[in-house]
C-alpha cells in the first residue's frame, strides 16, 4: 500500500513525459511499440478501477505473489488479447489523445487505490485477494512496464531532463519488484546486479550477457528460471 502510489505515479509521469515521436519506437515488450504499451496501460488502469470497485463475497484465494503465474515463454504480441491491444493502439492516431486518455484513467485509478480499504477482498481474473495484495502485485506490473517504456528510446529524442523519469521507476519500487520476482521464482539473483537489470533478465525482457550467465550458473539458477514471463 505504501509503495504502490509512488510506483504508479512515476509510471504516469513517465508516460506524460514521452514526446510524440517516441510512441512509434520499440518498447521493452516483445513485438510492441511504445504506443501499444501505453494502450495496454490504459487497460491496466481500467482493470484497477474495475477491480477496486468489485468487492468479493469469498475469502482471498491469492496473495501478491501467487497472483503471478510464471510462464516458460515470453509474450510475443500474438495472443488474441495482445493483438486487440495493438489494434486499439492503432486507433489512437494522435499520440496526444492516447497520452491524455491514460492520464485521465491513470489519475482516477491512483485515487481509487488511495481510497480503498487495504483488507477489502476484491476479485479479478477469477482470483480473490485483498486490496493490499492486489496493489502489491501491481507494483511489479507497473515497475516492469515503466522499464519497458524507455527500453529502446534514444536519449536524443527525449526532452531535456526527462530520460531518467522515462527509464527508471523509484529505487524503492525496483527493489520491491525484484524482491517479488526472486521470491516467486525461489531464487536469489546476483547481488551485484542492478535491480533494473535483474528484472529485465529474470522476466525475459533481455538475454543475459555471457558474464551474467556465468554468475547465474555459479548460483545454479540459470537452467531453472530463464526465461519467465511476468507483466
N, C-alpha and C positions, 0 to 999 in steps of 0.2 A: 504493500500500500504506500510505503514511503518512497520507493524507487520508481514506481510506475509514472507518477506525474512528471518527474523531470525527464524520464526516458521518452515519454510520449510528446512532451512539449518540445524537446530537442528535435525529434523527428519532424514535427510540424514546422518548426523553424527551418529545418534543412530543406524541406520542400519549398517553403516560401522563398528561400534564397536561390533556388535554381533559376538560371536565365532560360529564356525560351529555347535557345539553341541546344541546351543540354537535354531536352526531352527526347530527342531522336538519337542520343548516344546510347551505347550498350549499358545495361545495369549489371549488378553482380548476380542477378538471377538468370540462369542459362536460358537463352532464347528470348529474353525480354529486353526491350528498350526501357529507358527511364520513364517514358510515357506510360508504358504498360505497367511498370511497377507502381507508379502513382495511382493509376486506375485501380490496381489491386489494393492500395492503401485506402482508397475511397470505400471499397467493400469491407476492409478491416474496420474502418470507423463505423460503418453501418452495423457490422457484427457486434461491436462493442455496445452500441446504443440498443440494439435489439436484445442482446443477452442481459445487459444490466437492468432491463425493464421486463424481464421474463423470470419471475421468481419460480423456483421449483417446489413441488409438493413431495419430493422424495429426498432422502438423505444423500449427502455428497458421495459420489462413486469414484471421483478422481481428485487428485491434488495438482499443484502447479507442475510437478514433474511427470506424473502418469498421464497428464493431458496430452503430452507429446509422444508420438509413436515413431521412433526412428525407422527409416526405410533404407534398404541397401542400395537404392538408386536415387540420384538427384533428379528433381523435376526438370523436364526439358521443354515445357510450354506446349506439349502436345495433348494433354488431357483435355476433356471437354470443358472443364471449369477454367483451365488456363487459356484455352482458345477463346472462350467467351470474354475473358478479361482483355485479351488483345483486341477483340472486335469493339469492345466498349471504349478502349483507349483510342482507337482509330476514329471513333465518332466525335471525340473532342478535337476538332480541327485546330482550335486556338489553344495553345498551352495555358494561356491566362485563364481560360474558362475552367480547365481541369484543375489548375492550381487553386482557383477560388472555391471550387466545389469541395476539394479536400480541406481547404482552410475552414469552411463553414462546418462541415461534418466533423473534422478533427477537433475543433474547439468544443463542439457540443458533446462529443464523446469524452473529452477530458473533463468537462464539467460534470457529466453523469457519473464518471468514476469517482470524483471527489465527493459526490452526494450519496453514493451507495453505501449501505451498511456492510462492513467487512465480513461479517459472518452470515450474511444472507445467502442461502443456496440459490444458484441460478443454473439454467440449462442451456446447453449449446452442443450441436453436433452429436446428440444422443448421450451426452455426458452431463453429470451434475457435479458442481463444485461450488465452493464458497466464492463470494466476490473477491476475497483476499487472494485465494489461489488462482482464480481466473485472471486477475490483473497481474499476479506474479508470473503466470505463464506468458502473458502478453509483453512482459519486459524482454523476454527472449525474442519474440516475434518483432517487436519494434526495434530492438538493438540490431538484429540481423539485417532488417530492411534499411535501417539508417546506413549501415556499412555498404549495402547494395547500391544505394543511391549514388555514392561517389566513387564506386569501384573503378570506373574507367573514364572518369571525367578529367580532361586535361585542365590543369590549373589556369592556363591562359584564357580559357573560355568562361571562367567564373569571375564574378565581380570581386574587386579587391576586398580582402578580409573575410570572404565567405567560405573559402575552401575548408578550413578546419571544421566549421559548422556542418558542412555538407558531408565531409568524410567520416567524422567520428562522433559517436554518442558521448555522453558524460563518462568519465572513467569509472564511476560507481556502477553505471548501467552495464558497461562492458564487463566489469568484474563479476557482477551478478549473473549476467548471461553466460559467461564462461563457467561459473560455478554450477549453473543448472545443467549445461551440456555435459560437463565432466561427471556430475552425479548421475545423470540419466544414462550415460554410456558406461558408468562404473570404471572410469579410468582417469588418471591424472596426467594431463599433458605437461610437457617440459616447462618447468618454472621460468626458464629463460625466455620463453616465447611471450611476445606482447599479446595482450588479450584479444586484440582485433585479429591478429594472425592465427591465434588458436581457434577462434570462432570460424574463420574462413576455411581453414584446413579441416577442422573436425566436422563441419557441415557440408563438405564437398564443394565449397564455393571456389576454391582453387586447389591445385595439386600441391602436395608438399614438395619442397626442394630436396635435393639429394642429402643435404645436411640435416634437414628436418626428418627425412625418412630414417636416417641413421639414428637420430635421437629417439624416434618412436620405436625403432627396432630394439634399442637398448632397454626401453621400458617394456618391451613385449606387447606393445599396443597396436602396431600398425595393422596387422592382419585382422584384428577383431573390430576395428572401429571406423575404417575408411572404405568408401565414402558413406556418409549418412546424411539424410535429408531432414532438415528442420525448417519450419517457417516458409 
